[in-house]
Amino acid sequence: RNTWVFIQSTSQNVLFSYKPQTCWGRQLPPYFLLLQCDSKENFLFHRRSDVLMMTPWFAPIVWEGTYNSEILNEQFRRRNVTVGLTVFAIKKYTVFLNKFLETAETYFMVGHRVNYYIFTDRPEEVPKVPLKEGRNVVVLQVQNYPRWQEISMRRMELINSFSQQRFINEVSYLVCVDVDMRFNDQVGVEILSNLFGTLHPHFYAAERQSFTYERRPASQAYVPRDEGDFYYAGGFFGGTVMEVYKLTKKCHEAMMVDKAKGIEAIWQDESYLNKYFVYYKPTKILSPEYLWDDDLGRPEILKKIRFLALPKNHAAIRNK
């Protein structure tokens, strides 16, 4: 009696039964249900009726109100997980690092170990932000490029290279985000899965015909008009180190093929990311709560805004 059964909609899809000093698991279909096995209690579902909560391939879509953070935190603490957070602060983009790191310390993976991997050409401009125990800033010096589009494209190459050389030995998961942002609310282990992407804030409610995929058949990023499920943001994706390695390898190789033909995809690395997700489905999808721009207002379905774009003058920062 009073045994708790938890079926969690993650890539592991594991059933846990908690008894005194007992925990066991086995494979189950992906649902999200918390059940107390007591005749006096009713089922307690974590669900919302106003948003899409699962993809056709049974990958959960993470919104506020669709998960239990206490149970998830305990699960990942038992696994002793370390999370790597990668950002690129090239040229004047170093001005965003202080706000980024300060808010990450407040809201990102609270209570878990984190390595902040900062790719920059100006290591002397990386701020000294106070960090909690088990959290580290790792500065990775890289070269810059004349055009911001080239910098954007090189991200896949560098993440791929360091995943193989370093990240695989230091962290369990990688979260790859843009630096010109601030954390605005809790972003925790609910995002973690083998491979995850984030719904683009401009297209989360749009039809496929509106998606700005690369439409030129000559490009390696090309997506036919009758294919594709969602449009994903290039500024927030991740997964296990091995899955991110495979994603970035595939995207970088496709970029190099296009570059040899003088082709640059319409949205640079984001275009190749979307092509990848068409054919290699993410095991979890994050709602626009995890990447938002206040220029779009605050729709009622967004109960929380977790990661928010900072106002900026692109012309004053890019290529400087």
C-alpha positions in Angstrom: 0.0 0.0 0.0 1.0 3.6 -0.6 3.4 2.5 -3.3 4.2 5.2 -5.9 4.4 4.3 -9.5 5.9 6.9 -11.9 5.8 6.6 -15.7 7.9 9.4 -17.2 7.8 10.5 -20.8 11.5 10.7 -21.5 13.8 8.9 -23.9 14.3 6.2 -21.2 10.5 5.6 -20.7 11.2 3.8 -17.4 8.7 2.7 -14.8 9.8 3.2 -11.2 8.1 1.7 -8.2 9.2 3.3 -4.9 9.0 1.1 -1.8 11.2 1.4 1.3 14.8 0.6 0.2 13.4 -0.7 -3.2 13.6 0.7 -6.7 13.1 -1.3 -9.9 12.6 -0.4 -13.6 11.5 -1.9 -16.9 10.7 -0.5 -20.4 7.3 0.9 -21.0 5.5 2.9 -23.7 5.9 6.7 -23.3 3.2 8.2 -21.2 3.4 10.8 -18.4 1.5 9.6 -15.3 2.0 9.8 -11.6 -0.1 7.2 -9.7 -0.5 6.5 -6.1 -1.6 2.9 -5.6 -4.2 3.5 -2.9 -7.9 2.8 -3.3 -8.7 6.2 -1.6 -6.8 8.2 -4.3 -7.6 9.1 -7.9 -5.1 9.1 -10.7 -3.1 12.4 -11.0 -2.3 13.3 -14.5 0.2 16.0 -15.6 -1.5 17.3 -18.8 -2.8 20.4 -20.6 -5.6 20.6 -23.0 -4.6 23.9 -24.7 -1.3 22.7 -26.2 0.1 19.8 -28.2 1.9 17.6 -25.6 3.2 14.7 -27.8 4.5 14.3 -31.4 3.2 11.6 -33.8 6.4 9.7 -33.0 5.6 9.8 -29.2 8.2 12.4 -28.2 7.0 14.6 -25.4 6.6 18.4 -25.9 7.6 20.2 -22.7 5.3 22.9 -21.4 4.8 24.3 -18.0 2.3 22.0 -16.2 3.3 18.8 -18.0 6.0 17.4 -15.7 6.9 17.0 -12.0 10.3 18.7 -11.4 10.8 17.1 -7.9 10.6 13.6 -9.3 12.8 14.5 -12.3 15.5 16.2 -10.2 15.7 13.2 -7.9 16.1 10.9 -10.9 18.9 12.9 -12.4 20.7 13.3 -9.1 20.7 9.6 -8.7 22.5 9.4 -12.0 25.1 12.0 -10.9 24.6 13.9 -14.1 26.8 16.8 -15.3 25.4 19.1 -18.0 27.5 21.1 -20.4 26.1 24.5 -21.6 27.8 25.8 -24.8 27.7 29.4 -26.0 29.6 31.4 -28.6 30.7 34.9 -27.6 32.6 36.1 -30.7 33.7 39.7 -31.2 31.3 42.1 -29.4 29.0 39.4 -28.3 31.1 39.1 -25.2 29.0 42.0 -23.8 26.2 39.5 -23.3 28.2 37.1 -21.1 27.7 38.7 -17.8 23.9 38.7 -17.9 23.9 35.3 -19.5 26.0 33.7 -16.7 24.4 35.6 -13.8 20.9 34.5 -14.9 22.1 30.9 -15.6 23.4 30.6 -12.1 20.0 31.6 -10.9 17.8 29.5 -13.1 19.8 26.9 -15.2 20.0 23.3 -13.8 19.7 24.5 -10.2 21.1 21.8 -7.8 23.0 20.0 -10.6 26.6 20.2 -11.8 27.2 22.4 -14.8 30.2 23.2 -17.1 29.7 26.5 -19.0 31.7 26.1 -22.2 32.4 29.6 -23.6 33.8 29.7 -27.2 35.3 33.1 -27.7 38.0 35.0 -29.5 38.4 37.4 -26.6 39.1 35.3 -23.5 40.2 38.3 -21.5 36.6 39.7 -21.7 35.0 36.7 -20.1 33.6 38.1 -16.8 34.3 36.6 -13.4 30.8 35.6 -12.2 30.4 34.0 -8.8 29.5 30.3 -9.3 27.8 27.8 -7.0 29.6 24.6 -6.0 30.0 22.1 -8.8 29.7 24.7 -11.6 32.6 25.8 -13.7 33.3 28.2 -16.5 35.6 26.7 -19.2 36.9 29.2 -21.8 37.7 27.8 -25.2 39.6 30.2 -27.4 38.6 30.2 -31.1 39.3 32.4 -34.1 36.7 34.9 -35.4 35.6 35.3 -39.0 34.8 38.5 -40.9 31.1 37.7 -41.5 28.6 36.8 -38.8 27.1 34.2 -41.1 30.4 32.4 -41.2 30.6 32.5 -37.4 27.1 31.0 -37.1 28.1 28.2 -39.5 31.3 27.4 -37.7 29.4 26.6 -34.5 28.5 23.1 -35.7 32.1 22.3 -36.6 33.5 23.5 -33.2 30.8 21.7 -31.1 31.5 18.6 -33.1 35.2 18.8 -32.7 35.1 19.5 -28.9 32.4 16.8 -28.3 34.9 14.2 -29.5 38.0 15.7 -27.9 36.7 16.9 -24.6 33.0 17.0 -23.8 32.5 13.2 -24.0 34.9 12.9 -21.1 33.4 15.6 -18.9 29.6 15.8 -19.2 26.6 13.6 -19.8 24.5 16.1 -21.8 25.1 19.1 -23.9 22.8 22.1 -24.2 23.7 24.4 -27.1 22.2 28.0 -26.9 22.7 31.5 -28.1 24.5 34.0 -25.8 22.5 37.1 -26.5 19.8 35.9 -24.1 19.0 35.7 -20.4 17.4 33.0 -18.3 14.1 34.3 -16.9 12.8 31.2 -15.1 13.7 27.7 -14.2 15.3 25.6 -17.0 16.1 22.2 -15.5 16.5 18.5 -16.2 13.0 18.3 -17.7 14.7 19.4 -21.0 17.2 16.5 -21.0 16.8 13.6 -23.5 18.9 11.8 -26.0 18.2 14.5 -28.6 16.0 17.6 -28.2 15.1 20.7 -30.2 13.0 23.8 -29.4 10.0 25.0 -31.3 10.9 28.3 -33.0 8.9 31.2 -31.4 7.8 32.5 -34.8 6.5 29.2 -36.1 5.3 27.1 -33.2 1.6 27.7 -34.3 2.3 27.9 -38.0 1.4 25.5 -40.8 4.2 23.6 -42.6 3.9 25.8 -45.7 5.0 28.8 -43.6 8.2 27.1 -42.4 11.4 28.8 -43.7 13.2 25.6 -44.5 15.9 25.8 -47.2 13.9 25.3 -50.4 16.6 25.1 -53.1 17.1 21.5 -54.1 20.8 22.1 -54.8 21.5 22.7 -51.1 22.2 19.9 -48.6 19.8 21.7 -46.3 16.9 21.3 -48.7 13.6 20.1 -47.3 10.7 19.4 -49.8 7.5 21.2 -49.2 5.6 18.1 -48.3 8.1 17.1 -45.6 8.8 18.4 -42.1 6.9 18.3 -38.8 8.0 21.4 -36.9 10.3 24.4 -37.4 13.1 24.4 -34.8 15.1 27.3 -33.4 18.9 27.1 -34.0 19.4 28.8 -30.6 18.5 26.0 -28.3 19.1 22.3 -29.0 21.1 19.4 -27.4 21.1 15.9 -26.1 23.7 13.3 -25.0 27.2 14.2 -26.1 27.2 11.3 -28.6 23.9 12.4 -30.2 25.0 16.0 -30.4 28.3 14.8 -31.9 26.3 12.9 -34.6 24.0 15.9 -35.3 26.8 18.5 -35.6 28.9 16.1 -37.7 26.1 15.6 -40.2 25.3 19.3 -40.3 29.0 20.4 -40.7 29.6 17.9 -43.5 26.5 19.2 -45.3 27.7 22.8 -44.9 31.1 21.9 -46.4 29.4 20.3 -49.4 27.3 23.4 -50.0 30.3 25.7 -49.4 32.2 23.9 -52.2 29.3 24.6 -54.5 29.1 28.3 -53.4 25.8 27.7 -51.6 24.9 29.2 -48.2 21.7 27.9 -46.7 19.0 30.6 -46.0 19.3 30.5 -42.2 22.9 29.1 -42.0 23.2 26.4 -39.2 19.5 26.6 -38.3 18.7 25.4 -41.8 20.9 22.3 -41.5 19.6 21.6 -38.0 16.0 21.6 -39.3 17.0 19.2 -42.1 18.6 16.9 -39.6 15.5 16.9 -37.4 13.2 16.0 -40.4 15.0 12.7 -40.8 16.5 12.1 -37.3 13.5 12.8 -35.0 14.3 14.4 -31.6 13.3 12.3 -28.6 12.0 15.4 -26.8 10.8 18.9 -28.0 10.8 22.1 -25.9 8.0 24.6 -26.2 8.7 28.2 -27.0 8.9 28.8 -23.2 12.5 27.8 -23.7 13.3 30.4 -26.4 11.2 33.6 -26.6 11.3 37.1 -27.8 9.2 39.7 -26.2 8.7 41.5 -29.5 6.2 38.7 -30.1 4.1 39.6 -27.0 3.1 37.2 -24.3 0.5 34.6 -25.6 -1.8 33.1 -23.0 -0.5 29.6 -23.6 3.0 30.6 -22.4 2.6 30.2 -18.6 6.3 30.9 -18.2 9.0 32.5 -20.2 12.2 30.7 -19.3 14.8 31.9 -21.8 14.4 35.4 -23.3 16.1 37.3 -26.1 17.9 40.5 -25.0 17.1 43.7 -26.9 20.0 44.5 -29.2 21.2 46.4 -32.2 22.3 43.7 -34.6 24.0 46.2 -36.9 26.2 47.5 -34.1 27.3 44.1 -32.9 27.6 41.8 -35.9 30.8 41.9 -38.0 32.4 44.2 -35.4 
